[in-house]
Amino acid sequence: MNIEAFVVNKARDAKEGARVFAKASSRQKNGALVKMAEALKKRAKELITENRKDIKYAQKKGLSKALIDRLTLNEKRIDEMSQGLFEISALPDPVGEVTKMWQRPNGMTVGKMRVPIGVIGIIYESRPNVTADATGLCLKAGNAVLLRGGSEAINSNRAIVNVLRDVVRKQGLHEGAVTFIDIPDRKAVMEMLKLEGIVDLIIPRGGEQLIRAVTENSRIPVLKHYKGVCHVFVDKNADLKMAEEICYNAKVQRPGTCNAMETMLVDKKIAKYFLPGIIRKLKEVNVRVKGCPLTRKIDPSLEKVKEEDFYREYLDLILNVKIVRDIDEAMTHIAKYSSSHSDAIVTKDYNTAMRFLKEVDSSAVFVNASTRLNDGFQFGLGAEIGISTDKIHARGPMGLEELTCTKFIVLGNGQLRE
């Protein structure tokens, strides 16, 4: 069978699965999710064994430490995958929810009801946990998921999908609802993007190059973010101890993620008090710090930050630091260089905080909290399927509601159009 026929058959199987899950009750869906969560933990050794094959291959190919970190499965991450499915099973089912109703002068009642989207294609790199997270969210929202992970994680993804499909089959539902395109050839992605009428939505998760390629070639609507160029602004009225902890967490806790801080902005009025301590702390964990001219006056040992650096998503232990005059310069910088993903301010001043919340145009804006918290699980959505920086349909972490659309419902008693 050629690649085109292979992908089409997989997608049609997913379409059949979508029809079944669109009609499934909350009890059926929740039961399947709970069984999936239990099965992942029971078969953890099997998953780790398959994952080691992928890690070995990644190391042989010379992939970066950040990518290998994203790829790695261990007991803790499998427990997190399992817990994510448990969390999703406990969330309210959005399908069938009537979000609003109103009555027209002719007596008919008009409303809007949440319904599944259909078949959701997920194209992603490295992170095998996406396989379970995406499946759980899509199924709970009554959709089927068509998964296409990267070649570097093919063994891990195949093993996870086998566990999940086994559960779906044993629960008497259609296993096509969890479908994995398990061939590494990149042509499979291009064929997947042509399946208008079978696949209803594409969500790419990965680097900017992947997301741009998907967006440019897809005949299907795409929800995306290109990159995460995130900022933390330390205001003149910040609690400096809190600011140090937030900035350290935003850069160091997991630098290879899209919500990690790439540029730290500091008000000039507190820079000489704040910067020496945080720079020293960052250097202790091998963060490569690049500074603007004013920053380098405080610490001449820093590298010079270049204009193009402010646009970069490092996904690594590298940080830009810039001293700004005030909140206005900070927000002007963010407006120019931010990717509208996650931006934060640390301040004790209420009015300053409210200005930042109102005027910074990002998918999530934080006051006195780390950008690393822009995450569906952290926001109480259960697991997330991705973070969208689009402004149509969904923005920010995409949980269950974002995986549904609405239809109008009309209740009448014989009304006709005059």
C-alpha positions in Angstrom: 0.0 0.0 0.0 1.4 3.5 -0.9 1.7 6.3 1.7 -1.4 8.2 0.4 -3.7 5.1 0.6 -2.2 4.2 4.0 -2.9 7.7 5.5 -6.4 7.9 3.9 -7.4 4.5 5.4 -6.1 5.5 8.8 -8.1 8.8 8.7 -11.3 7.0 7.6 -10.9 4.6 10.5 -10.6 7.7 12.8 -13.8 9.1 11.2 -15.7 6.0 12.1 -14.3 6.3 15.6 -15.4 9.9 15.8 -19.0 9.0 15.0 -19.1 6.5 17.9 -17.5 8.8 20.4 -19.8 11.7 19.4 -22.7 9.6 20.6 -21.0 8.0 23.7 -22.3 8.9 27.1 -20.2 10.7 29.7 -20.2 7.4 31.7 -18.7 5.5 28.7 -16.1 8.1 28.0 -15.1 8.5 31.6 -14.9 4.8 32.1 -12.6 4.4 29.2 -10.3 7.3 30.4 -10.0 5.7 33.9 -9.1 2.4 32.4 -6.5 4.0 30.2 -5.0 5.8 33.1 -4.7 2.5 35.0 -3.3 0.6 32.0 -0.5 3.2 31.5 0.7 2.7 35.0 0.4 -1.1 34.8 2.4 -1.2 31.6 5.0 1.4 32.6 7.9 -0.9 32.2 6.9 -1.8 28.7 6.6 1.9 27.8 10.0 2.8 29.3 11.6 -0.1 27.4 10.3 1.2 24.1 11.2 4.7 25.0 14.9 3.7 25.6 15.0 2.7 21.9 14.0 6.2 20.9 16.5 7.8 23.3 19.3 5.7 22.0 18.4 6.7 18.4 18.1 10.4 19.4 21.6 10.3 21.0 23.0 8.7 17.9 21.5 11.4 15.8 23.0 14.1 18.0 19.7 15.7 19.1 20.0 18.5 21.7 19.6 17.9 25.4 16.4 19.9 25.3 14.9 17.6 22.7 16.1 14.4 24.5 14.5 15.8 27.7 11.2 16.2 25.9 11.5 12.7 24.5 12.3 10.9 27.8 9.7 8.8 29.6 10.2 7.7 33.2 8.0 6.5 36.0 7.3 10.1 37.1 6.2 11.2 33.6 4.1 8.1 33.1 2.4 8.8 36.4 1.7 12.4 35.2 0.2 11.1 32.0 -2.0 8.7 34.0 -3.0 11.4 36.4 -3.9 13.7 33.5 -6.3 11.1 32.2 -7.8 10.7 35.7 -8.2 14.5 35.9 -9.9 14.7 32.5 -12.3 11.9 33.5 -13.4 14.0 36.5 -14.1 17.1 34.5 -17.6 18.1 33.4 -18.4 16.8 29.9 -18.8 19.8 27.6 -20.7 17.9 24.9 -24.4 18.8 24.8 -24.1 21.8 27.1 -26.4 24.6 26.1 -24.4 27.7 26.6 -27.2 30.3 26.1 -30.9 30.5 25.1 -33.0 33.4 24.1 -36.6 33.9 22.8 -37.5 35.7 19.6 -40.6 37.9 19.1 -42.3 35.2 17.1 -42.1 32.8 20.1 -39.3 30.5 18.9 -36.4 29.8 21.3 -32.9 30.0 19.9 -29.8 28.5 21.7 -26.3 27.4 21.3 -25.1 23.8 22.1 -21.6 22.4 22.4 -20.8 19.6 20.0 -17.7 17.6 19.1 -15.5 18.9 16.3 -14.9 15.5 14.7 -11.5 14.1 13.8 -8.6 16.1 15.2 -5.2 15.6 13.7 -2.2 16.1 16.1 1.2 16.6 14.5 3.9 16.8 17.1 7.6 16.3 17.9 9.5 14.5 20.6 7.1 14.5 23.6 5.4 11.1 23.9 3.2 12.4 26.8 1.3 14.4 24.1 0.0 11.0 22.8 -1.9 10.4 26.0 -2.9 14.0 26.8 -4.2 14.6 23.3 -6.1 11.3 23.3 -7.8 11.9 26.6 -8.9 15.4 25.8 -10.1 14.6 22.3 -12.1 11.5 23.5 -13.7 13.3 26.4 -14.9 16.0 24.1 -16.4 13.4 21.8 -13.8 13.5 19.1 -11.4 11.0 17.5 -7.7 11.7 17.4 -5.4 11.1 14.4 -1.9 11.2 15.8 1.3 11.7 13.9 4.4 11.9 16.1 8.0 12.5 15.2 10.2 9.7 13.9 12.4 10.2 17.0 9.6 9.0 19.3 8.0 6.4 17.1 8.5 3.4 19.4 7.3 5.3 22.5 4.2 6.6 20.7 3.3 3.3 19.1 3.5 1.6 22.6 1.3 4.2 24.2 -1.3 4.1 21.4 -1.4 0.3 21.7 -2.2 0.6 25.4 -4.9 3.1 24.7 -6.5 1.3 21.8 -6.6 -1.9 23.8 -8.7 -0.2 26.4 -11.1 1.4 23.9 -11.7 -2.0 22.2 -12.3 -3.7 25.6 -14.8 -1.0 26.5 -16.8 -1.8 23.4 -16.1 1.4 21.6 -14.5 2.0 18.2 -10.7 1.8 18.5 -10.4 4.0 15.4 -11.0 6.9 17.7 -7.3 6.6 18.7 -5.4 6.3 15.5 -1.6 6.6 15.0 0.1 7.1 11.7 3.1 5.0 12.5 5.3 5.5 9.5 8.3 7.9 9.8 8.2 9.2 6.2 7.4 12.9 6.1 5.2 12.5 3.1 2.7 11.0 5.5 2.3 14.5 7.1 1.7 16.1 3.7 -0.9 13.5 2.9 -2.6 14.0 6.2 -2.9 17.8 5.5 -4.9 17.1 2.3 -7.7 15.2 4.0 -10.3 18.0 4.0 -13.6 16.5 4.7 -12.2 13.6 6.7 -10.0 15.5 9.2 -11.7 18.5 10.8 -8.9 20.3 12.6 -5.1 20.1 12.7 -3.1 21.0 15.8 0.7 21.1 15.3 2.9 20.9 18.4 6.6 21.4 18.1 9.2 23.8 16.8 8.5 26.9 14.6 9.7 25.1 11.5 7.2 22.3 11.9 4.3 24.6 12.6 5.0 26.9 9.7 5.3 23.9 7.3 2.0 22.5 8.6 0.3 25.9 8.3 1.6 26.6 4.8 0.5 23.2 3.4 -2.7 22.4 5.2 -6.1 22.4 3.4 -7.6 21.9 6.9 -8.0 24.7 9.6 -5.0 24.8 11.9 -4.7 25.9 15.5 -1.1 26.9 16.4 1.5 28.9 18.0 4.8 29.5 16.2 7.1 30.0 19.2 7.2 31.1 22.8 9.2 34.3 23.2 8.2 35.0 26.8 9.1 37.9 29.1 9.1 38.7 32.8 9.1 42.4 33.7 10.4 43.3 37.2 8.8 46.5 38.1 10.3 49.2 40.4 7.7 48.3 43.0 8.4 44.6 42.9 9.1 42.4 45.9 12.6 41.6 44.9 12.8 38.2 46.6 9.6 37.2 44.9 10.9 38.5 41.6 14.1 36.5 41.9 12.2 33.3 42.6 9.8 33.9 39.7 12.5 34.8 37.2 14.6 31.8 38.3 11.7 29.4 37.9 10.6 30.9 34.6 14.0 30.3 33.1 15.5 27.3 34.8 12.6 25.0 35.9 12.3 23.5 32.4 14.0 25.7 29.8 13.1 23.5 26.8 9.4 24.5 26.9 7.4 27.2 25.0 6.4 29.0 28.2 10.0 29.5 29.6 11.2 33.0 29.9 13.6 34.2 27.2 14.0 37.8 28.1 14.0 39.4 31.6 13.1 43.1 31.7 14.1 45.1 34.8 13.1 48.7 35.8 16.2 50.9 35.9 15.3 52.2 39.4 15.9 48.8 41.0 18.3 47.2 38.6 21.5 47.7 40.6 19.8 46.1 43.6 18.1 43.2 41.8 20.4 42.1 39.0 23.6 41.1 40.8 21.8 38.5 42.9 19.6 36.9 40.2 22.5 36.9 37.7 24.7 35.1 40.2 22.0 32.6 40.9 21.4 31.9 37.2 25.1 31.5 36.5 25.3 28.9 39.3 23.1 26.6 37.2 25.0 27.4 34.0 22.6 29.9 32.5 24.3 31.9 29.7 23.2 35.5 30.4 23.3 38.1 27.7 22.9 41.8 28.7 22.0 45.2 27.2 24.6 48.0 27.7 23.1 49.2 31.0 23.1 45.6 32.3 26.7 45.1 31.3 27.7 48.2 33.3 26.4 46.4 36.4 28.0 43.1 35.3 30.8 43.5 32.7 31.3 39.7 32.5 28.0 39.3 30.6 27.8 38.7 26.8 26.4 41.5 24.7 22.8 40.9 23.7 22.1 41.6 20.0 18.9 42.9 18.4 18.1 39.6 16.8 18.5 37.8 20.2 15.2 39.4 21.4 13.3 37.5 18.8 14.8 34.1 19.6 13.1 31.2 21.4 16.2 29.6 22.9 14.6 26.6 24.5 17.8 26.4 26.5 19.7 27.8 29.4 20.2 31.2 27.7 18.7 34.5 28.8 18.5 38.0 27.6 18.4 40.8 30.1 17.4 44.4 29.4 17.0 47.4 31.7 14.0 49.6 30.8 13.0 53.1 32.0 9.5 52.1 33.1 6.5 49.9 32.4 5.8 51.8 29.2 9.2 50.9 27.7 8.7 47.3 29.0 5.4 46.9 27.3 6.7 48.6 24.1 9.5 46.0 24.1 7.0 43.1 24.6 4.8 44.4 21.9 7.7 44.4 19.4 9.4 41.1 20.3 6.9 38.9 22.1 5.3 36.0 20.3 2.1 36.7 22.3 2.5 33.5 24.3 3.2 34.2 27.9 4.3 37.4 29.6 4.5 38.4 33.3 5.0 41.3 35.6 6.3 41.3 39.2 4.9 44.3 41.1 3.2 45.3 44.3 1.4 48.2 42.6 -2.2 47.4 41.8 -2.6 50.0 39.1 0.6 49.0 37.4 -0.5 45.4 37.5 -3.9 46.2 36.0 -2.3 48.2 33.2 0.0 45.3 32.3 -3.0 42.8 32.3 -5.0 45.1 30.1 -2.4 46.3 27.6 -0.2 43.2 27.0 -1.7 41.2 24.2 -0.7 37.6 24.9 -2.5 34.3 25.3 -1.8 34.4 29.0 -0.7 37.4 31.1 0.6 36.9 34.7 0.9 39.1 37.7 3.4 37.9 40.3 3.6 34.4 38.9 5.9 32.4 36.6 5.2 32.1 32.9 5.8 28.4 33.3 2.3 28.2 34.7 0.7 28.7 31.3 -0.4 25.2 31.0 -3.8 23.4 30.9 -3.1 21.2 33.9 -1.9 24.1 36.0 -5.0 26.1 35.0 -7.3 23.3 36.1 -8.3 22.2 32.5 -6.9 18.7 33.0 -4.2 18.0 30.5 -4.0 20.3 27.5 -3.7 19.6 23.8 -1.6 22.7 23.1 -1.4 26.4 23.6 -2.9 28.6 20.9 -1.8 32.1 20.1 -4.5 32.4 17.4 -7.4 34.8 18.0 -10.1 32.7 16.4 -11.9 29.8 18.1 -9.3 29.2 20.9 -6.5 31.1 22.6 -4.2 30.0 25.3 -4.2 26.4 26.8 -6.7 24.3 24.9 -8.7 22.1 27.2 -12.1 20.4 26.7 -14.2 23.4 25.8 -11.7 24.4 23.1 -12.1 20.9 21.5 -15.7 21.5 20.9 -17.6 23.9 18.6 -21.2 25.1 18.9 -24.3 24.7 16.8 -27.5 26.7 16.9 -30.6 24.9 18.2 -34.1 26.2 17.6 -37.2 25.2 19.4 -40.5 26.2 17.8 -44.2 25.4 17.6 -44.9 25.9 14.0 -43.2 29.3 13.2 -42.8 30.2 9.5 -40.8 32.9 7.9 -43.1 35.7 6.6 
